[in-house]
């Protein structure tokens, strides 16, 4: 198994985004969020052609702690 959904934004209007996933094969987080389309904001970032950026609310960081707890890394 690879992707585990950690949590969806409970304040999302349609309940579909943003979402935080954990990939247990790569040990990476996968984030679904709002695409940043404002070109002025994008020019402030150095985004390589093979990458993109998304935006998600601070309240969603709580889901990162679920992986730390499950892995026994509660330092």
N, C-alpha and C positions, 0 to 999 in steps of 0.2 A: 504494500500500500504506500502511496506517496502523499497525496494532499489530505490534510485534515482541516476542516473549517473550524476556526477558533471562535469566531463571533461575527455577527452582522450588527451594523449600527442600529440600535433600537429606535433612534430618532429619525431614521430615513423615511421619507414620505411614502415610498412604495415598498419598503422593507428589503430592497435588493442590493443596496450599496450604501456605503463602503463595506467591504468584508475583508477579514484577515484570515489567511490560511497558513498552515505550517507544512512544509514538505519534508517528511522524515527521511527521504532518500538523499536529498541534497543538504539538509540541515539549514534550509533557507526559509524565510517568510515570503509569501506571495500576497501582495496587496491589491485589492480592487478598490478603485476610488474614482474621484472625479477627474477627468482629463483636463489638464491645464492648456487652454487654447489661446489665452491672452499672450500675444506675441511679445509685448513689452516685458512681461514677467518671464517668458521663456528665454529672452535674450540675456537675462541676468544669470542664467544657468549655463554651464558648459555641458551640453547634452550630446554625447557621441551619437552618430547615426544609427547605431544598433540598439540604442536605449531610448526610453521615454520617461516621463515623470507623471505622477498622479498626486492628488491632494486628498488627504483624509483628516478627520477631526482628531484633536488631541484626546478626546474621550475614548477613542479606539485603542490607545496604547495599553489599556488594561488587559487586552487579550494576549499581549506578548508575555505577560506574567504567567499565564496558564501553562506555557511550554516550560518555563523555568521551574515551576512547581512540579510538573509531571516528571521532569528529568531529575528532580532532587537537587536543583541548584538554587535554593532559597537564600543564598548569602545575603 
